[in-house]
Amino acid sequence: MASYNYIAGTHTYQFADLKEVLAKATPARSGDYLAGVAAETYAERMAARMCLAATPLKRFLEELIIPYEADEVTRLIVDTHDKQAFAEISHLTVGDFRDWLLSDIADSATLKRVAAGITPEMAAAVSKIMRNQDLILVAKKCHVITAFRNTIGLPGHISVRLQPNHPTDDMRGIAASMLDGLLYGAGDAVIGINPATDSLPALMDLYYMVDEVINQYEIPTQSCILTHVTNQIQLIERGAPVDLVFQSIAGTEKANKSFGIDIALLKEAQSAALSLNRGTVGNNVMYFETGQGSVLSANANFGVDQQTCEARAYAVARHLSPLLTNTVVGFIGPEYLYDGKQIIRAGLEDHFCGKLLGVPLGCDVCYTNHAEADQDDMDTLMTLLATAGLTFIMGIPGADDIMLNYQTTSFHDALYLRKVLGLKAAPEFEVWLKKMHIMDAQGNVQPITQAHHMLQNMPKHLLNTA
């Protein structure tokens, strides 16, 4: 076992192992304090960062922070590691890796080439010694492009998950929110509903309703009902029109078991979705959600800090080639990310680590009402992330999810980002928006009265529902 010591004046800081160095080098956050793994002082945090910067990247392949025998996520990381891709950076320390990532040598093509050689722990480690602007600069260079019925993640684009949730799964409320979002140009990432029920017949009704809207208007997008993966497998077997299969995932086997899943089950679901052959321009059929704190809340972190655990979840996602993955960054609450500052930093870390590993990372830019955060903090984070090349955000009426009871981003927020930063919707979806007179030739969203073609062609039963 390597030693990790740093001498500062007359004081020597000693760290037991790589796991402790990673934890204590992490920017301060409430979850790590709650777990008892955070640095006790700012000086100790800086000492840990100095030790981490001097650590060779090869060390992460030799000293596993969670034992190979005890964890299938560790086994996945080790067994799928691409040694040829790693060879290009294998001589670097974590500090050297940071300098290399920030250099012009590490362009988009190079970062794509080495992605499979970077482990989650390497990505987490380098993020801990980077400033916010470093995380933005490098993530901006990482292009992760996926496709199903449209193309997601192209440079200069940002997509939106239209999230028409309703606390009782009322079809009228869901249909109204869907129409509202589409008329604001949202929905190119996915039309994704968090259902209030796990009733298979009720879920089937939701699938058919969304599928009918997509088919009626020939919308180049995909749908998803965010129920447990086992429900979705059963619904596929019953003939439901399933586009994307959803599941929340985490960075340890124990945490995933608390979700009722393992990697084999996710592979089974992927195969089931692929068998339907519903994609038109691609076959990325999975949608994953993650978030710092989920592993700690399941008491499944093995003494590892929450951000490193989060990065390990991206190894699971990467293995299954998802269309979309997003970190629901402030959803759990202040127990893990206390305030706006911690939420902003976590969002930038997650996006950087996911993109560096080759995962299409979006972000649910959000907070709970008992956190020390507000919508101005969310404006800051979503602007920073969009500047960094974020794949997609959420679009919810008024930025207030009335079913999940948290604050996130609205349809208007996406319009703001596209306008200020010159970003576009997915290309196939943008063509459709213009065809439906929702968007003009210059990319501006039209007044609702201009979208008469869409309203006139709505099936009567759906119009009555809405």
TISETI-698532 format. One record per residue (C-alpha): residue number from 0; residue in three letters; x, y, z. Coordinates in nm, 3 decimals. Example, Ala and Ser with C-alpha at 12.3 -4.5 7.8 and 13.67 -1.06 7.14 Angstrom:
BEGIN
<r 0,"ALA",<1.230,-0.450,0.780>>
<r 1,"SER",<1.367,-0.106,0.714>>
//
This chain:
BEGIN
<r 0,"MET",<0.000,0.000,0.000>>
<r 1,"ALA",<0.139,0.338,-0.099>>
<r 2,"SER",<0.181,0.607,0.164>>
<r 3,"TYR",<0.009,0.944,0.134>>
<r 4,"ASN",<0.180,1.213,0.337>>
<r 5,"TYR",<0.215,1.586,0.291>>
<r 6,"ILE",<0.446,1.807,0.495>>
<r 7,"ALA",<0.335,2.165,0.555>>
<r 8,"GLY",<0.589,2.351,0.768>>
<r 9,"THR",<0.628,2.154,1.089>>
<r 10,"HIS",<0.307,1.955,1.044>>
<r 11,"THR",<0.279,1.628,0.851>>
<r 12,"TYR",<-0.061,1.532,0.716>>
<r 13,"GLN",<-0.104,1.155,0.687>>
<r 14,"PHE",<-0.376,0.976,0.494>>
<r 15,"ALA",<-0.436,0.605,0.533>>
<r 16,"ASP",<-0.510,0.520,0.172>>
<r 17,"LEU",<-0.622,0.650,-0.167>>
<r 18,"LYS",<-0.986,0.639,-0.058>>
<r 19,"GLU",<-0.915,0.882,0.226>>
<r 20,"VAL",<-0.711,1.112,0.002>>
<r 21,"LEU",<-0.999,1.129,-0.247>>
<r 22,"ALA",<-1.253,1.201,0.026>>
<r 23,"LYS",<-1.053,1.468,0.203>>
<r 24,"ALA",<-0.953,1.641,-0.122>>
<r 25,"THR",<-1.320,1.696,-0.209>>
<r 26,"PRO",<-1.466,2.048,-0.188>>
<r 27,"ALA",<-1.670,2.081,0.130>>
<r 28,"ARG",<-2.021,1.938,0.120>>
<r 29,"SER",<-2.269,1.835,0.381>>
<r 30,"GLY",<-2.302,1.473,0.272>>
<r 31,"ASP",<-1.935,1.397,0.328>>
<r 32,"TYR",<-1.949,1.559,0.671>>
<r 33,"LEU",<-2.255,1.348,0.748>>
<r 34,"ALA",<-2.066,1.036,0.640>>
<r 35,"GLY",<-1.761,1.132,0.845>>
<r 36,"VAL",<-1.519,1.127,0.551>>
<r 37,"ALA",<-1.464,1.500,0.487>>
<r 38,"ALA",<-1.150,1.697,0.571>>
<r 39,"GLU",<-1.173,1.856,0.915>>
<r 40,"THR",<-1.000,2.178,0.810>>
<r 41,"TYR",<-0.930,2.369,0.492>>
<r 42,"ALA",<-0.558,2.306,0.549>>
<r 43,"GLU",<-0.618,1.931,0.560>>
<r 44,"ARG",<-0.823,1.954,0.241>>
<r 45,"MET",<-0.537,2.132,0.062>>
<r 46,"ALA",<-0.285,1.878,0.191>>
<r 47,"ALA",<-0.501,1.599,0.052>>
<r 48,"ARG",<-0.520,1.778,-0.282>>
<r 49,"MET",<-0.143,1.808,-0.295>>
<r 50,"CYS",<-0.112,1.434,-0.228>>
<r 51,"LEU",<-0.374,1.361,-0.490>>
<r 52,"ALA",<-0.204,1.579,-0.752>>
<r 53,"ALA",<0.118,1.380,-0.704>>
<r 54,"THR",<-0.057,1.043,-0.738>>
<r 55,"PRO",<0.010,0.854,-1.065>>
<r 56,"LEU",<-0.299,0.762,-1.265>>
<r 57,"LYS",<-0.171,0.403,-1.272>>
<r 58,"ARG",<-0.227,0.390,-0.896>>
<r 59,"PHE",<-0.602,0.386,-0.948>>
<r 60,"LEU",<-0.568,0.054,-1.132>>
<r 61,"GLU",<-0.355,-0.093,-0.852>>
<r 62,"GLU",<-0.535,0.036,-0.541>>
<r 63,"LEU",<-0.908,-0.017,-0.572>>
<r 64,"ILE",<-1.117,0.198,-0.340>>
<r 65,"ILE",<-1.390,-0.069,-0.317>>
<r 66,"PRO",<-1.269,-0.432,-0.333>>
<r 67,"TYR",<-1.304,-0.621,-0.660>>
<r 68,"GLU",<-1.451,-0.925,-0.484>>
<r 69,"ALA",<-1.714,-0.722,-0.298>>
<r 70,"ASP",<-1.862,-0.504,-0.570>>
<r 71,"GLU",<-1.980,-0.567,-0.926>>
<r 72,"VAL",<-1.938,-0.202,-1.023>>
<r 73,"THR",<-1.570,-0.230,-0.933>>
<r 74,"ARG",<-1.548,-0.548,-1.140>>
<r 75,"LEU",<-1.714,-0.369,-1.431>>
<r 76,"ILE",<-1.467,-0.080,-1.408>>
<r 77,"VAL",<-1.165,-0.310,-1.396>>
<r 78,"ASP",<-1.280,-0.570,-1.649>>
<r 79,"THR",<-1.385,-0.317,-1.915>>
<r 80,"HIS",<-1.087,-0.083,-1.875>>
<r 81,"ASP",<-0.932,-0.012,-2.217>>
<r 82,"LYS",<-0.556,-0.040,-2.171>>
<r 83,"GLN",<-0.483,0.081,-2.522>>
<r 84,"ALA",<-0.687,0.398,-2.470>>
<r 85,"PHE",<-0.518,0.450,-2.133>>
<r 86,"ALA",<-0.167,0.417,-2.278>>
<r 87,"GLU",<-0.176,0.775,-2.406>>
<r 88,"ILE",<-0.212,0.916,-2.052>>
<r 89,"SER",<-0.069,0.631,-1.842>>
<r 90,"HIS",<0.252,0.818,-1.757>>
<r 91,"LEU",<0.070,1.112,-1.597>>
<r 92,"THR",<-0.001,1.201,-1.236>>
<r 93,"VAL",<-0.339,1.346,-1.143>>
<r 94,"GLY",<-0.185,1.694,-1.150>>
<r 95,"ASP",<-0.028,1.630,-1.489>>
<r 96,"PHE",<-0.360,1.495,-1.610>>
<r 97,"ARG",<-0.528,1.822,-1.516>>
<r 98,"ASP",<-0.268,2.022,-1.710>>
<r 99,"TRP",<-0.302,1.788,-2.009>>
<r 100,"LEU",<-0.682,1.816,-2.010>>
<r 101,"LEU",<-0.662,2.195,-2.009>>
<r 102,"SER",<-0.406,2.204,-2.290>>
<r 103,"ASP",<-0.487,2.238,-2.659>>
<r 104,"ILE",<-0.336,1.892,-2.711>>
<r 105,"ALA",<-0.648,1.743,-2.550>>
<r 106,"ASP",<-0.891,1.838,-2.825>>
<r 107,"SER",<-1.232,1.677,-2.879>>
<r 108,"ALA",<-1.100,1.391,-3.091>>
<r 109,"THR",<-0.827,1.312,-2.840>>
<r 110,"LEU",<-1.065,1.316,-2.545>>
<r 111,"LYS",<-1.300,1.080,-2.727>>
<r 112,"ARG",<-1.009,0.848,-2.804>>
<r 113,"VAL",<-0.892,0.819,-2.441>>
<r 114,"ALA",<-1.236,0.813,-2.272>>
<r 115,"ALA",<-1.251,0.435,-2.240>>
<r 116,"GLY",<-0.912,0.438,-2.067>>
<r 117,"ILE",<-1.026,0.676,-1.793>>
<r 118,"THR",<-1.177,0.517,-1.483>>
<r 119,"PRO",<-1.441,0.698,-1.276>>
<r 120,"GLU",<-1.194,0.734,-0.990>>
<r 121,"MET",<-0.944,0.906,-1.220>>
<r 122,"ALA",<-1.212,1.146,-1.341>>
<r 123,"ALA",<-1.329,1.217,-0.985>>
<r 124,"ALA",<-0.971,1.268,-0.868>>
<r 125,"VAL",<-0.879,1.525,-1.130>>
<r 126,"SER",<-1.207,1.712,-1.079>>
<r 127,"LYS",<-1.117,1.762,-0.712>>
<r 128,"ILE",<-0.811,1.972,-0.802>>
<r 129,"MET",<-0.986,2.177,-1.070>>
<r 130,"ARG",<-1.154,2.515,-1.045>>
<r 131,"ASN",<-1.505,2.566,-1.179>>
<r 132,"GLN",<-1.372,2.724,-1.497>>
<r 133,"ASP",<-1.147,2.420,-1.553>>
<r 134,"LEU",<-1.446,2.187,-1.527>>
<r 135,"ILE",<-1.634,2.400,-1.781>>
<r 136,"LEU",<-1.346,2.428,-2.028>>
<r 137,"VAL",<-1.273,2.056,-2.043>>
<r 138,"ALA",<-1.637,1.946,-2.049>>
<r 139,"LYS",<-1.696,2.186,-2.340>>
<r 140,"LYS",<-1.439,1.988,-2.542>>
<r 141,"CYS",<-1.607,1.652,-2.473>>
<r 142,"HIS",<-1.863,1.571,-2.743>>
<r 143,"VAL",<-2.088,1.275,-2.665>>
<r 144,"ILE",<-2.347,1.223,-2.941>>
<r 145,"THR",<-2.636,0.976,-2.918>>
<r 146,"ALA",<-2.950,0.911,-3.122>>
<r 147,"PHE",<-3.291,0.745,-3.122>>
<r 148,"ARG",<-3.550,0.945,-3.319>>
<r 149,"ASN",<-3.332,1.255,-3.316>>
<r 150,"THR",<-2.968,1.336,-3.254>>
<r 151,"ILE",<-2.869,1.447,-2.904>>
<r 152,"GLY",<-2.546,1.612,-2.786>>
<r 153,"LEU",<-2.421,1.783,-3.101>>
<r 154,"PRO",<-2.197,2.085,-3.035>>
<r 155,"GLY",<-2.398,2.407,-3.030>>
<r 156,"HIS",<-2.719,2.231,-2.925>>
<r 157,"ILE",<-2.906,2.180,-2.599>>
<r 158,"SER",<-3.210,1.958,-2.560>>
<r 159,"VAL",<-3.498,1.956,-2.312>>
<r 160,"ARG",<-3.677,1.675,-2.135>>
<r 161,"LEU",<-4.044,1.769,-2.137>>
<r 162,"GLN",<-4.157,1.654,-1.790>>
<r 163,"PRO",<-4.539,1.674,-1.773>>
<r 164,"ASN",<-4.585,1.517,-1.428>>
<r 165,"HIS",<-4.914,1.513,-1.242>>
<r 166,"PRO",<-4.971,1.406,-0.878>>
<r 167,"THR",<-5.262,1.177,-0.974>>
<r 168,"ASP",<-5.153,1.087,-1.329>>
<r 169,"ASP",<-5.452,1.282,-1.455>>
<r 170,"MET",<-5.449,1.252,-1.833>>
<r 171,"ARG",<-5.590,1.603,-1.880>>
<r 172,"GLY",<-5.313,1.758,-1.670>>
<r 173,"ILE",<-5.041,1.555,-1.841>>
<r 174,"ALA",<-5.175,1.635,-2.189>>
<r 175,"ALA",<-5.198,2.005,-2.107>>
<r 176,"SER",<-4.838,2.015,-1.985>>
<r 177,"MET",<-4.721,1.824,-2.292>>
<r 178,"LEU",<-4.892,2.067,-2.527>>
<r 179,"ASP",<-4.757,2.361,-2.327>>
<r 180,"GLY",<-4.401,2.231,-2.351>>
<r 181,"LEU",<-4.418,2.148,-2.721>>
<r 182,"LEU",<-4.546,2.497,-2.799>>
<r 183,"TYR",<-4.238,2.638,-2.622>>
<r 184,"GLY",<-4.003,2.417,-2.825>>
<r 185,"ALA",<-3.933,2.166,-2.546>>
<r 186,"GLY",<-3.932,1.788,-2.571>>
<r 187,"ASP",<-3.645,1.695,-2.801>>
<r 188,"ALA",<-3.453,1.499,-2.535>>
<r 189,"VAL",<-3.756,1.297,-2.429>>
<r 190,"ILE",<-4.115,1.335,-2.317>>
<r 191,"GLY",<-4.065,1.171,-1.981>>
<r 192,"ILE",<-4.333,1.121,-1.716>>
<r 193,"ASN",<-4.271,1.032,-1.351>>
<r 194,"PRO",<-4.587,0.831,-1.278>>
<r 195,"ALA",<-4.764,0.849,-0.943>>
<r 196,"THR",<-4.864,0.482,-0.965>>
<r 197,"ASP",<-4.695,0.150,-1.039>>
<r 198,"SER",<-5.019,-0.003,-1.171>>
<r 199,"LEU",<-4.930,-0.176,-1.497>>
<r 200,"PRO",<-5.267,-0.098,-1.665>>
<r 201,"ALA",<-5.233,0.271,-1.569>>
<r 202,"LEU",<-4.874,0.278,-1.697>>
<r 203,"MET",<-4.988,0.116,-2.020>>
<r 204,"ASP",<-5.243,0.396,-2.066>>
<r 205,"LEU",<-4.968,0.656,-2.023>>
<r 206,"TYR",<-4.747,0.485,-2.281>>
<r 207,"TYR",<-5.028,0.473,-2.536>>
<r 208,"MET",<-5.133,0.833,-2.475>>
<r 209,"VAL",<-4.784,0.977,-2.527>>
<r 210,"ASP",<-4.719,0.749,-2.822>>
<r 211,"GLU",<-5.041,0.868,-2.988>>
<r 212,"VAL",<-4.936,1.231,-2.956>>
<r 213,"ILE",<-4.591,1.156,-3.101>>
<r 214,"ASN",<-4.743,0.963,-3.392>>
<r 215,"GLN",<-5.026,1.208,-3.457>>
<r 216,"TYR",<-4.788,1.499,-3.503>>
<r 217,"GLU",<-4.497,1.294,-3.635>>
<r 218,"ILE",<-4.273,1.438,-3.364>>
<r 219,"PRO",<-3.909,1.327,-3.398>>
<r 220,"THR",<-3.867,1.253,-3.029>>
<r 221,"GLN",<-3.898,0.967,-2.782>>
<r 222,"SER",<-4.109,0.890,-2.477>>
<r 223,"CYS",<-4.031,0.738,-2.140>>
<r 224,"ILE",<-4.236,0.647,-1.833>>
<r 225,"LEU",<-4.002,0.658,-1.535>>
<r 226,"THR",<-4.126,0.353,-1.347>>
<r 227,"HIS",<-3.905,0.072,-1.215>>
<r 228,"VAL",<-3.715,-0.120,-1.481>>
<r 229,"THR",<-3.892,-0.446,-1.394>>
<r 230,"ASN",<-4.226,-0.282,-1.471>>
<r 231,"GLN",<-4.094,-0.166,-1.806>>
<r 232,"ILE",<-3.975,-0.516,-1.897>>
<r 233,"GLN",<-4.321,-0.652,-1.816>>
<r 234,"LEU",<-4.485,-0.378,-2.021>>
<r 235,"ILE",<-4.261,-0.454,-2.320>>
<r 236,"GLU",<-4.368,-0.818,-2.291>>
<r 237,"ARG",<-4.732,-0.702,-2.297>>
<r 238,"GLY",<-4.679,-0.499,-2.614>>
<r 239,"ALA",<-4.648,-0.147,-2.474>>
<r 240,"PRO",<-4.496,0.113,-2.712>>
<r 241,"VAL",<-4.177,0.162,-2.507>>
<r 242,"ASP",<-3.912,0.389,-2.658>>
<r 243,"LEU",<-3.658,0.443,-2.377>>
<r 244,"VAL",<-3.610,0.225,-2.070>>
<r 245,"PHE",<-3.546,0.426,-1.753>>
<r 246,"GLN",<-3.375,0.344,-1.427>>
<r 247,"SER",<-3.205,0.528,-1.142>>
<r 248,"ILE",<-2.854,0.391,-1.095>>
<r 249,"ALA",<-2.574,0.434,-0.843>>
<r 250,"GLY",<-2.202,0.374,-0.808>>
<r 251,"THR",<-2.191,0.063,-0.590>>
<r 252,"GLU",<-2.349,-0.280,-0.611>>
<r 253,"LYS",<-2.502,-0.240,-0.265>>
<r 254,"ALA",<-2.669,0.091,-0.359>>
<r 255,"ASN",<-2.803,-0.057,-0.682>>
<r 256,"LYS",<-2.946,-0.348,-0.486>>
<r 257,"SER",<-3.132,-0.094,-0.272>>
<r 258,"PHE",<-3.290,0.022,-0.601>>
<r 259,"GLY",<-3.382,-0.339,-0.679>>
<r 260,"ILE",<-3.142,-0.369,-0.972>>
<r 261,"ASP",<-2.809,-0.509,-1.085>>
<r 262,"ILE",<-2.613,-0.481,-1.409>>
<r 263,"ALA",<-2.756,-0.805,-1.548>>
<r 264,"LEU",<-3.111,-0.673,-1.507>>
<r 265,"LEU",<-3.019,-0.350,-1.686>>
<r 266,"LYS",<-2.874,-0.552,-1.974>>
<r 267,"GLU",<-3.194,-0.756,-1.991>>
<r 268,"ALA",<-3.397,-0.435,-2.014>>
<r 269,"GLN",<-3.168,-0.296,-2.284>>
<r 270,"SER",<-3.210,-0.612,-2.491>>
<r 271,"ALA",<-3.588,-0.596,-2.450>>
<r 272,"ALA",<-3.601,-0.235,-2.568>>
<r 273,"LEU",<-3.369,-0.302,-2.861>>
<r 274,"SER",<-3.592,-0.590,-2.972>>
<r 275,"LEU",<-3.873,-0.340,-3.040>>
<r 276,"ASN",<-3.660,-0.158,-3.299>>
<r 277,"ARG",<-3.847,0.172,-3.250>>
<r 278,"GLY",<-3.558,0.409,-3.317>>
<r 279,"THR",<-3.528,0.579,-3.654>>
<r 280,"VAL",<-3.186,0.748,-3.654>>
<r 281,"GLY",<-3.015,0.549,-3.376>>
<r 282,"ASN",<-3.056,0.274,-3.119>>
<r 283,"ASN",<-2.954,0.427,-2.786>>
<r 284,"VAL",<-3.250,0.301,-2.582>>
<r 285,"MET",<-3.158,0.363,-2.216>>
<r 286,"TYR",<-3.223,0.662,-1.991>>
<r 287,"PHE",<-3.047,0.680,-1.653>>
<r 288,"GLU",<-3.069,0.919,-1.360>>
<r 289,"THR",<-2.810,0.960,-1.088>>
<r 290,"GLY",<-2.726,1.207,-0.813>>
<r 291,"GLN",<-2.468,1.273,-0.544>>
<r 292,"GLY",<-2.581,1.137,-0.209>>
<r 293,"SER",<-2.783,0.835,-0.322>>
<r 294,"VAL",<-2.509,0.589,-0.227>>
<r 295,"LEU",<-2.457,0.751,0.113>>
<r 296,"SER",<-2.830,0.755,0.183>>
<r 297,"ALA",<-2.835,0.379,0.117>>
<r 298,"ASN",<-2.542,0.330,0.358>>
<r 299,"ALA",<-2.357,0.173,0.067>>
<r 300,"ASN",<-2.053,0.397,0.016>>
<r 301,"PHE",<-1.778,0.184,0.180>>
<r 302,"GLY",<-1.623,0.502,0.321>>
<r 303,"VAL",<-1.598,0.660,-0.026>>
<r 304,"ASP",<-1.698,1.025,-0.072>>
<r 305,"GLN",<-2.025,1.101,-0.248>>
<r 306,"GLN",<-1.875,1.261,-0.558>>
<r 307,"THR",<-1.649,0.964,-0.632>>
<r 308,"CYS",<-1.946,0.732,-0.581>>
<r 309,"GLU",<-2.139,0.943,-0.829>>
<r 310,"ALA",<-1.863,0.918,-1.090>>
<r 311,"ARG",<-1.870,0.538,-1.051>>
<r 312,"ALA",<-2.238,0.540,-1.152>>
<r 313,"TYR",<-2.127,0.675,-1.490>>
<r 314,"ALA",<-1.931,0.353,-1.548>>
<r 315,"VAL",<-2.260,0.165,-1.524>>
<r 316,"ALA",<-2.423,0.412,-1.763>>
<r 317,"ARG",<-2.133,0.402,-2.009>>
<r 318,"HIS",<-2.152,0.023,-2.027>>
<r 319,"LEU",<-2.512,0.039,-2.153>>
<r 320,"SER",<-2.479,0.316,-2.416>>
<r 321,"PRO",<-2.771,0.535,-2.304>>
<r 322,"LEU",<-2.940,0.803,-2.510>>
<r 323,"LEU",<-2.961,1.020,-2.197>>
<r 324,"THR",<-2.813,1.028,-1.848>>
<r 325,"ASN",<-2.871,1.308,-1.604>>
<r 326,"THR",<-2.761,1.399,-1.257>>
<r 327,"VAL",<-3.057,1.513,-1.049>>
<r 328,"VAL",<-2.818,1.736,-0.867>>
<r 329,"GLY",<-3.008,1.893,-0.578>>
<r 330,"PHE",<-3.300,1.655,-0.548>>
<r 331,"ILE",<-3.216,1.468,-0.225>>
<r 332,"GLY",<-3.174,1.783,-0.022>>
<r 333,"PRO",<-2.940,1.977,0.208>>
<r 334,"GLU",<-2.830,1.662,0.390>>
<r 335,"TYR",<-2.599,1.600,0.093>>
<r 336,"LEU",<-2.571,1.936,-0.084>>
<r 337,"TYR",<-2.642,2.207,0.169>>
<r 338,"ASP",<-2.672,2.527,-0.031>>
<r 339,"GLY",<-2.650,2.690,-0.372>>
<r 340,"LYS",<-2.271,2.693,-0.369>>
<r 341,"GLN",<-2.249,2.318,-0.308>>
<r 342,"ILE",<-2.519,2.242,-0.566>>
<r 343,"ILE",<-2.342,2.452,-0.831>>
<r 344,"ARG",<-2.009,2.285,-0.769>>
<r 345,"ALA",<-2.163,1.936,-0.770>>
<r 346,"GLY",<-2.343,2.001,-1.098>>
<r 347,"LEU",<-2.022,2.112,-1.268>>
<r 348,"GLU",<-1.829,1.812,-1.127>>
<r 349,"ASP",<-2.091,1.562,-1.239>>
<r 350,"HIS",<-2.115,1.705,-1.589>>
<r 351,"PHE",<-1.736,1.709,-1.625>>
<r 352,"CYS",<-1.690,1.352,-1.501>>
<r 353,"GLY",<-1.972,1.211,-1.711>>
<r 354,"LYS",<-1.862,1.378,-2.031>>
<r 355,"LEU",<-1.495,1.286,-1.971>>
<r 356,"LEU",<-1.599,0.921,-1.939>>
<r 357,"GLY",<-1.801,0.938,-2.262>>
<r 358,"VAL",<-2.148,0.953,-2.107>>
<r 359,"PRO",<-2.417,1.189,-2.249>>
<r 360,"LEU",<-2.464,1.398,-1.933>>
<r 361,"GLY",<-2.758,1.625,-1.876>>
<r 362,"CYS",<-2.861,1.784,-1.549>>
<r 363,"ASP",<-3.181,1.831,-1.358>>
<r 364,"VAL",<-3.081,2.173,-1.226>>
<r 365,"CYS",<-3.286,2.160,-0.909>>
<r 366,"TYR",<-3.322,2.206,-0.535>>
<r 367,"THR",<-3.564,2.116,-0.259>>
<r 368,"ASN",<-3.751,2.380,-0.066>>
<r 369,"HIS",<-3.562,2.313,0.258>>
<r 370,"ALA",<-3.217,2.372,0.098>>
<r 371,"GLU",<-3.031,2.702,0.131>>
<r 372,"ALA",<-3.076,2.772,-0.239>>
<r 373,"ASP",<-3.307,2.961,-0.471>>
<r 374,"GLN",<-3.389,3.006,-0.838>>
<r 375,"ASP",<-3.105,3.255,-0.885>>
<r 376,"ASP",<-2.863,2.975,-0.794>>
<r 377,"MET",<-3.030,2.756,-1.054>>
<r 378,"ASP",<-2.996,3.032,-1.314>>
<r 379,"THR",<-2.624,3.043,-1.240>>
<r 380,"LEU",<-2.577,2.666,-1.260>>
<r 381,"MET",<-2.778,2.613,-1.578>>
<r 382,"THR",<-2.594,2.900,-1.751>>
<r 383,"LEU",<-2.256,2.757,-1.650>>
<r 384,"LEU",<-2.357,2.407,-1.757>>
<r 385,"ALA",<-2.496,2.523,-2.091>>
<r 386,"THR",<-2.170,2.708,-2.151>>
<r 387,"ALA",<-1.991,2.379,-2.074>>
<r 388,"GLY",<-2.189,2.191,-2.339>>
<r 389,"LEU",<-2.463,2.033,-2.129>>
<r 390,"THR",<-2.662,1.771,-2.318>>
<r 391,"PHE",<-3.008,1.857,-2.180>>
<r 392,"ILE",<-3.208,2.013,-1.898>>
<r 393,"MET",<-3.559,1.961,-1.762>>
<r 394,"GLY",<-3.860,2.154,-1.886>>
<r 395,"ILE",<-4.147,2.179,-1.637>>
<r 396,"PRO",<-4.433,2.431,-1.624>>
<r 397,"GLY",<-4.323,2.719,-1.401>>
<r 398,"ALA",<-4.011,2.524,-1.294>>
<r 399,"ASP",<-4.220,2.370,-1.015>>
<r 400,"ASP",<-4.284,1.997,-1.026>>
<r 401,"ILE",<-4.625,1.954,-0.863>>
<r 402,"MET",<-4.588,1.577,-0.843>>
<r 403,"LEU",<-4.233,1.541,-0.705>>
<r 404,"ASN",<-4.250,1.869,-0.509>>
<r 405,"TYR",<-3.916,2.023,-0.599>>
<r 406,"GLN",<-3.791,2.325,-0.792>>
<r 407,"THR",<-3.620,2.277,-1.127>>
<r 408,"THR",<-3.608,2.448,-1.469>>
<r 409,"SER",<-3.888,2.565,-1.696>>
<r 410,"PHE",<-3.964,2.580,-2.067>>
<r 411,"HIS",<-3.868,2.948,-2.053>>
<r 412,"ASP",<-3.526,2.860,-1.910>>
<r 413,"ALA",<-3.444,2.655,-2.218>>
<r 414,"LEU",<-3.549,2.945,-2.443>>
<r 415,"TYR",<-3.321,3.175,-2.241>>
<r 416,"LEU",<-3.023,2.943,-2.282>>
<r 417,"ARG",<-3.080,2.898,-2.654>>
<r 418,"LYS",<-3.121,3.271,-2.705>>
<r 419,"VAL",<-2.829,3.397,-2.494>>
<r 420,"LEU",<-2.579,3.127,-2.590>>
<r 421,"GLY",<-2.690,3.074,-2.949>>
<r 422,"LEU",<-2.784,2.710,-2.889>>
<r 423,"LYS",<-3.028,2.502,-3.091>>
<r 424,"ALA",<-3.264,2.213,-3.036>>
<r 425,"ALA",<-3.184,1.870,-3.180>>
<r 426,"PRO",<-3.169,1.922,-3.559>>
<r 427,"GLU",<-3.454,1.685,-3.651>>
<r 428,"PHE",<-3.673,1.839,-3.380>>
<r 429,"GLU",<-3.594,2.192,-3.493>>
<r 430,"VAL",<-3.706,2.107,-3.846>>
<r 431,"TRP",<-4.033,1.980,-3.698>>
<r 432,"LEU",<-4.080,2.295,-3.487>>
<r 433,"LYS",<-4.053,2.508,-3.799>>
<r 434,"LYS",<-4.284,2.280,-3.996>>
<r 435,"MET",<-4.546,2.316,-3.720>>
<r 436,"HIS",<-4.500,2.697,-3.712>>
<r 437,"ILE",<-4.395,2.676,-3.349>>
<r 438,"MET",<-4.059,2.828,-3.447>>
<r 439,"ASP",<-3.986,3.076,-3.724>>
<r 440,"ALA",<-3.703,3.057,-3.975>>
<r 441,"GLN",<-3.471,3.248,-3.741>>
<r 442,"GLY",<-3.528,3.001,-3.457>>
<r 443,"ASN",<-3.761,3.221,-3.252>>
<r 444,"VAL",<-4.059,3.059,-3.081>>
<r 445,"GLN",<-4.381,3.195,-3.232>>
<r 446,"PRO",<-4.689,3.312,-3.043>>
<r 447,"ILE",<-4.918,3.019,-2.971>>
<r 448,"THR",<-5.175,3.150,-3.220>>
<r 449,"GLN",<-4.926,3.083,-3.499>>
<r 450,"ALA",<-4.919,2.714,-3.415>>
<r 451,"HIS",<-5.273,2.669,-3.549>>
<r 452,"HIS",<-5.169,2.370,-3.759>>
<r 453,"MET",<-5.088,2.170,-3.449>>
<r 454,"LEU",<-5.403,2.270,-3.262>>
<r 455,"GLN",<-5.631,2.209,-3.561>>
<r 456,"ASN",<-5.500,1.857,-3.611>>
<r 457,"MET",<-5.525,1.742,-3.251>>
<r 458,"PRO",<-5.752,1.434,-3.225>>
<r 459,"LYS",<-6.084,1.528,-3.070>>
<r 460,"HIS",<-6.053,1.290,-2.777>>
<r 461,"LEU",<-5.709,1.431,-2.690>>
<r 462,"LEU",<-5.835,1.787,-2.724>>
<r 463,"ASN",<-6.120,1.704,-2.488>>
<r 464,"THR",<-5.869,1.540,-2.253>>
<r 465,"ALA",<-5.648,1.849,-2.254>>
//
